[in-house]
Amino acid sequence: MHEIVWLRIKEQFERQVVRPDVVRKMIECGMRVSDDEKIYVGDVEVDYLAVARAADVDRRVVKQTVVQIRKNRYLFSIFSRTKPLGTSLVDLVSLLGYSAVVVEADPKSPGVMASVAEILSRHGMVVRQAVAEDPDMVPDAKMTLVVEGKLTGQAMEELNGLKMVRSIKILK
């Protein structure tokens, strides 16, 4: 999510202590708010209690957050359109014969994904999925690429040689 958008969302909740936790969980899971103040992930309705448990807050806090979102034109314009990103393959890499390349890099540095993908491509690796955490929402945001097969030592050296990369971790 764009830094300015996230700052504007945080401003809307600056007087509340735990509502930002609910909002963060909603964004993380791609939850949307409907006209009738219900919460959905895709087309599946999610009750307030389930969201409360996930955000470690009281159910009433979730309800109050949803009401606040619904009443605020700006917030509702965002939260009425959010969608889940889809199924992550990261936890399935060993079952699928894939690898996951977890990259920690300077999130403000342009070309991180392109540079990593170019190196993987030169070594014949096919990227099946790419997921990048938003540095405005996640401290120590990472980018994870799910690739077919195993990473070679030469590819690892080249990835570690990228100036914007702080660390590379391989999940198998």
N, C-alpha and C positions, 0 to 999 in steps of 0.2 A: 504494500500500500504506500502510496506516495507520502513523503515526509510531511508535507503541508496538510494533507488530508488527515493523517493520523494526529497531528498537532491540533487541528480543529476539532476532531472527535474528542481528544483528551480535554480540551477546553470546556466542552459541553458537560463534562463530568467532574470538573476540578473540585467542586465542593463535596462530592461524594467520596467515601473512602473505598468501598468495595464494588461499586457499579463498574468502574473500569475493568475489574477482573472478569465480570460478566461479559462486557463488550469484547475484551480480548479473546475469551473462549468462543464467543459467537463468531468472530472473524476467523479464528484458527480453524473452526469446524465448518465454516461456510454457511452459517445459519442466517436465515432471513426472517424479517418480521412482516406479517401480513396486515392488511387493512383492519382486521378484527382482532389485532394484538395477539396472534398466535405465532409460535416459532416453528420454522420448518428447516429441515436439511433436505434439499432437493424438494421432492413432493411428500416427504414423510414428516408428519407433525411430531414435534418433540415437546413433551410437557415441561412445565417450569421446574418441577422437582428434579428431573433428570439433568437439566442445565445447572440447577443449584448444586447438585452433588458434584458435577464435573468442575464447577468453578469454586467449590468449597465455600458456598455462601447459603444464606437462608432463601427459601423459595420466594418469599415476599420481595427480596432484593431483585430477583429476576423479573418478577411482575412489574415492579417500579421502574426498572431499567427499560423494559419493553414499552411501558406507557410513555416514558420520557422520549424514547426513540420515535414512537408513533406520533407524538404531539409536535415534534421538532421537524420542520420541513427539510432541513439539511440532513439530519441524521436519517430520517425515513427515506430520503432519496438514495442513500447509500444502502441501508439495511433492508430495503424492500427488494434489492437486486442482487444481494450476495448469493453465491453458489459454492458448493463444495468443489474442490479441485479434482477429485476422483481418487481412485485407489492407488496407494503408494506401493510400489514393488520392493521397496527397500528391505522390509522384513521377510521377503520371499526369495531373495537372491540365491540363497543356498539351495532351495528347492528347485529353482528354475535353471540352475547352472550359470547364473550371472554373477557379477561383482558389483559392488557399490563403491564409488569413489567419493569420499566426503572431503570437500575442499573448504578450508578456512582461508579467507582472503580479505583484503581491504574492500569492504562493501561499497565504497565510493569510487573505487578504481574501475574505469570502463574496460570492457573486453575480457573480463575474467572467464565467463562462460565460453566465449568464442575461442580464447586461447587454449583452454582445457580441451574443448571439443576438437580443435584442430590437431592437437597432439594425439588424442585418442584415435582420431580418424587416420592419421598417418601410420599408426600402428595396427590398422585394420580392425579397430574396435567399433562396434555399432552401439550408439547411445539409444537405449530403449525408453528412458525417462529422465527428465531433469527437474529437480525441485530446488528452489532457492528460497530460503527464509527471508522475511523482510527485516532488515536491520533496524528499522524504526520500531518494530514490535518485539523482536527477539534479540536479547543481548547475545553477543558472540554468534551471530547468524552464520549459517553454513549453506553451502550449495552441495547437493548430492546428485550424482549422475549414476544411473543404473546402466551398466554396459553388459553386452554379451561376452561371455568368456572371462579369462583371467588376464590381469594386467601384467605386462612384462617389466623386468627390471629397468630396461632402457626407457620405457614410457614413464615409469615412476621417477627416474632421474630427471627427465625433461620437465615433468610436472613440478617437481620440487625446485627446479631451476627458474621457474616463473617468478619475476620480481614481486608481483602483487600477491603471491600465494604465501601464507604463513605456515600452513601445514596441510598434509595430505594423509588421509586414513583410508584403508581399504577394508571393506566388509565383504566376507565370502559366505 
